């Protein structure tokens, strides 16, 4: 199965997620649309959202406001990178040597 091609809107959302410094204006609805396009999204009865993307499944908490918080940005960067959806489309580092920690730091996993 091949990865779905990203639309320009989805590419913009990925760019926002990976921008440095971290953007504080990333809209939850744009993130959900991106995740639905590249993975499997299921809304749970408690309002949380279960996302399966590439090799991992996460349960995300819907933000109280329309924009996502920095911790969710960090989690999304990890998930998207592991699934090959970072801006330069390079796969995740498998050996644990160098990782983007999502806060501008790079280093050992």
N, C-alpha and C positions, 0 to 999 in steps of 0.2 A: 504494500500500500504506500503510495507516495504522499508527501505532505501537501496539504492544500495551499494553493497560491494565495498570497496576501493581496487584498485590494489596497488601493492607495490610502484609504481611511485606516485600515488595519496596520499598514506600514507606518503611518503617522503615529498611531497609538504605541507601537513597538518603540519607535524613536523617542517618544515622550517617556516611556518607562525606563529606557536606558540612558536618558540624558543626564549629564553631569554639569552643574549640580542638580540634585534630584528636584524634579518638578513637583510642586504642591497643587497643581491644577489638572490632574489626570482624573477624568470623569469615570465613575464606577460603571455607568452604562456602556461606555466605549470599551472598557476592559472586558465586560461580560460578552459583548458582541465579538471581540477578538477571540476570547477563550472558546466561545461556541463554534467559531469558525475553524479553529485549529485543534480543538479537543472535544471532550464530552462534558457537558455541564448539566447538573441536576440540582434543582432547588429542593432542599429538605424541608420537612414540616416545621422546623424550628427557625426558619428564615435564613439558615446558613446555606452556602452554595458549595456543592461537592464538584470538584474539577479534576478530571483525568486528562493529563497532557503528557504525551510521550511516556516515559517510564514511571511517572509518579502520579499519585492522587493526593489532593489536598482538600481540606474543608476550609473555606474562606468565610469570614464574617462580613456580612454586608455593612458598609460604613454608615454611620449615623447621618453624615452629610453627603452631598453629591460627589465629592472628590475622595480619592483613596488616600490613606496615610502612608508614611514613609516605610513602615514595616511591611505593608502589603506590596509596596514597590520592590523591596528587597526580595520578598518571596516570589513575586512575578518574574523578576530578573533571573532567579535561579531556575524556576520552572521553564521559562522560555528558552534559556540557554541550554538546559539539558535536553530539550526537545528540538534544538537546532533553529530556534526562531529569534536569536539575537540579531542585531542590525546587520552584521557582516555574514550571517548564516553559517558560522563556524560551529562545529559540534562542541559539546562540553568536554572539559579535560577529564579523562577517565582515571588518571593515575594519582589524582589528589595533590599535584604539585602547586599549580597556580590557579587561584580562583578570584573572581570579582565578588567581593563581599557585599556589593550593593550600596556601599556608602562612600565610594571613591577609593577604598583601600584595595590593594591587590596583595595576595600572599598565599601561604599554604592553606589548604582546605581545613 
